Amino acid sequence: MAGGYEVAFVQREACGSDIVTVRFEKPEGYSFVAGQWMTLRLETEDGPVTKTFTHCSAPSDPYLEITTRLSDSPYKHALAALTPGDVVHVNGPGGRLTLGPADTRLAFLAGGVGITPVRSTLRQAKVDGRSFVDVLLLYGNRDETCVPFLEEFEEMADMGVRTIVVYEQPPRLWTGERGFITAETVRRHVDPDDGRPFVVTGPPVMVEVMERVLDELEIPAERRRIERFSA
């Protein structure tokens, strides 16, 4: 992994009651590939703490962004308390969950803030003028109060991206997918035997469930790309 950088906090944008997208200045000399992660060190009441976040900005963006769920931890308190100009330490990039030129058919199984590498990847693909034979994004969320970057994904339909939202707690008149992403959910929207890779991103519990879904679909190991987000 590359060396460290001191960067300034720029702004924070809330989504629902507990999810935020946080923007930092992009330091000179810092570059990454869409889908990679970085580490962010903050000064907390317990001292300096470092955590890992996948970029949700694209490499072509002139800033760095992460999206995360707030909590009652000292680290998330420090993140929520940043004011413009505050300096933090970034180290990176790292990770291999990236999109190759031969990836024209994909299925993303993502939940909540686990959407970040998908957003970085597809955002950069749009900048690069890429189009796909078929990209299915099955996107699980708790409810409609916060579905990060949904409008942006829906605007990628002309690139060959199909976005299917799955609500655990759907709105009253919702006619789409509900509950959780299951093997039957996948089968309703794609043929699991068509050879495409399946990309799974999210917190460990969600990833474990999705791996069982892939087991049920009999997706072989060489067609699985997994990214686990720690707490």
Residue pairs with C-beta under 8 A, 6 or more apart in sequence:
1 91
1 92
1 93
1 94
2 30
2 91
2 92
2 93
3 91
4 89
4 90
4 91
5 27
5 29
5 30
5 89
5 90
5 91
6 27
6 87
6 88
6 89
6 90
7 24
7 25
7 26
7 27
7 64
7 87
7 88
7 89
7 90
8 24
8 25
8 84
8 85
8 86
8 87
8 88
9 22
9 23
9 24
9 82
9 83
9 84
9 85
9 86
9 87
9 88
10 23
10 24
10 25
10 63
10 84
11 22
11 23
11 84
12 20
12 21
12 22
12 23
12 80
12 82
13 20
13 21
13 23
14 20
15 21
15 67
15 146
15 147
15 148
16 145
16 146
17 145
17 146
18 69
18 70
18 71
18 146
19 67
19 68
19 69
19 70
19 112
19 113
19 146
19 148
20 67
20 68
20 70
20 79
20 80
21 56
21 65
21 66
21 67
21 148
22 65
22 66
22 67
22 68
22 79
22 82
23 57
23 63
23 64
23 65
24 63
24 64
24 65
24 88
24 90
25 63
25 64
26 61
26 62
26 63
26 64
27 90
30 64
30 90
30 92
30 93
31 59
31 93
32 38
32 55
32 59
32 92
32 93
33 59
33 93
33 98
34 55
34 58
34 59
34 98
34 99
34 117
34 120
34 121
34 123
34 124
34 125
35 54
35 55
35 95
35 97
35 98
35 99
35 117
35 120
35 121
35 227
36 54
36 55
36 92
36 93
36 94
36 95
36 96
36 97
36 98
36 117
37 52
37 53
37 54
37 55
37 92
37 93
37 94
37 95
37 117
38 52
38 53
38 55
38 64
38 66
38 90
38 91
38 92
38 93
38 94
39 50
39 51
39 52
39 53
39 90
39 91
39 92
39 94
40 50
40 51
40 52
40 53
40 66
40 88
40 89
40 90
41 48
41 49
41 50
41 88
41 89
41 90
41 91
42 48
42 49
42 50
42 75
42 78
42 79
42 82
42 88
43 78
44 74
44 75
44 77
44 78
45 74
45 77
45 78
46 74
49 74
49 75
49 78
50 89
50 91
51 75
51 230
52 230
53 66
53 68
53 116
54 66
54 95
54 97
54 116
54 117
54 120
54 201
54 227
54 229
55 64
55 65
55 66
55 93
55 116
55 117
55 120
56 65
56 66
56 67
56 115
56 116
56 117
56 119
56 120
56 148
56 149
57 63
57 64
57 65
57 120
57 123
58 120
58 123
58 124
58 127
59 120
59 124
60 124
60 127
61 123
64 90
66 116
67 113
67 115
67 116
67 119
67 148
68 76
68 79
68 113
69 112
69 113
70 76
70 79
70 80
82 88
95 227
97 117
97 199
97 201
97 225
97 227
98 121
99 106
99 121
99 125
103 132
103 197
104 132
104 133
104 134
105 132
105 133
105 134
105 135
105 194
105 195
105 196
105 197
106 132
106 134
106 135
106 136
106 196
106 197
106 198
106 199
107 135
107 136
107 138
107 186
107 190
107 196
107 197
107 198
107 199
108 118
108 135
108 136
108 137
108 138
108 139
108 199
108 200
108 201
109 138
109 140
109 181
109 186
109 198
109 199
109 200
109 201
109 210
109 213
110 118
110 137
110 138
110 139
110 140
110 199
110 200
110 201
110 202
111 139
111 140
111 141
111 181
111 201
111 202
111 203
111 206
112 140
112 141
112 142
112 148
112 202
112 203
112 206
113 148
113 202
113 229
114 201
114 202
114 203
114 206
114 207
114 227
114 229
115 139
115 148
115 149
115 201
116 201
117 201
117 227
118 137
118 199
118 201
119 148
119 149
119 152
119 153
122 135
122 137
122 153
122 156
122 159
122 161
123 152
125 132
125 159
126 156
126 159
130 159
131 158
131 159
131 160
132 159
132 160
132 161
133 160
134 160
134 162
134 190
134 196
135 159
135 160
135 161
135 162
136 162
136 164
136 189
136 190
137 153
137 161
137 162
137 163
137 164
138 164
138 166
138 177
138 181
138 185
138 186
138 189
139 147
139 150
139 153
139 163
139 164
139 165
139 166
140 165
140 166
140 168
140 180
140 181
140 206
141 147
141 165
141 166
141 167
141 168
142 167
142 168
142 169
143 167
143 168
143 169
143 170
143 171
144 167
144 170
144 171
144 174
147 165
150 163
150 165
153 161
153 163
154 163
156 163
157 163
162 189
164 176
164 177
164 189
165 176
165 177
166 176
166 177
166 178
166 179
166 180
166 181
166 185
167 174
167 176
167 177
167 178
168 178
168 179
168 180
170 176
170 178
177 185
177 188
180 209
181 209
181 210
181 213
182 213
183 213
183 216
183 217
186 192
186 213
186 217
187 217
190 196
192 217
192 218
192 219
195 223
196 223
197 223
197 224
197 225
198 214
198 219
198 223
198 224
198 225
199 225
199 226
199 227
200 207
200 210
200 211
200 214
200 224
200 225
200 226
200 227
201 207
201 226
201 227
201 229
202 210
202 227
202 228
202 229
203 228
203 229
203 230
203 231
204 228
204 229
204 230
204 231
207 226
207 227
207 228
211 224
211 226
214 224
